[in-house]
Amino acid sequence: MAHFNLRGHCIGPIDGVLFDKDGTLSHSEPQLKILADARIEEAKRQFSAQDATSEAISELESLLVRTYGRIPGGVLPDGPLAVASRQHNILSTATVFAQMALGWPKALLMAEDVFDRVDAQWQSLHPNGHPVSMLPAAHTMLRSLKDAGVICAVISNDTTEGIHAFLKHHNLTDMFSAVWSADCFPCKPDPAAVHALCAQLNVSVDRCALIGDADTDLMMAKRAGIGAAIGYVAGWHRSPDLTAHDHLIHHWKDLNVVPPPGRP
Ligand SMILES: [Mg+2]
């Protein structure tokens, strides 16, 4: 059986590893910044078409900046844009519209339209996709796990399509045995998502590690009875302030895979 070695500390045995994607494997922040700004601009455009005053438009912008966790130079690593699903971000945007005195039915429709229009703009700018880069040494870690016979899966609140596009772009498809996305039921952060994914992988939850950059991931993992909840904090301009981890890594090079006896 394989183990992890974290700065001389042995973690394991590990039969499987569940990886978060955004901010753990992928350097998502540059793209999320662009997405946040595009959604804010589109929301302002649609709101101004409702005969909103310049003061109201300014207030809307301020609320959305805080709601999305948009900060100078990046986004908050534990903000909804970084952590939550597209659907949850639509709901938080609709809530902002509702705070600006729009009724909920209209607020929800407008939020959905903002997201759809920004997605369409993105598609027209990047018809062949625009995958984000990987975080340093993540690929090496995945290769080591594969070589050690450890089963790997992605558990992310991105869509199934988005996860597969990322894996394909980075030639990672064969390194993962399964993907659990926002399209699956239940999705993160329900601990039942961990149970269902481990059942699919045919590995015991208590012999798995989950590696993620958000307390929601780590709390979910611990509630599910995971063997090791490992926080990763190097994926963002501002490091996530994690509290729910068993172990913490600041770079993928902090962690080494110790293969089972008899494996190279
Ligand atoms: Mg993440």
Residues whose N, C-alpha, C, O or C-beta is under 5 A from the ligand:
A	BS01	MG	D20 K21 D22 G23 T24 A82 D213
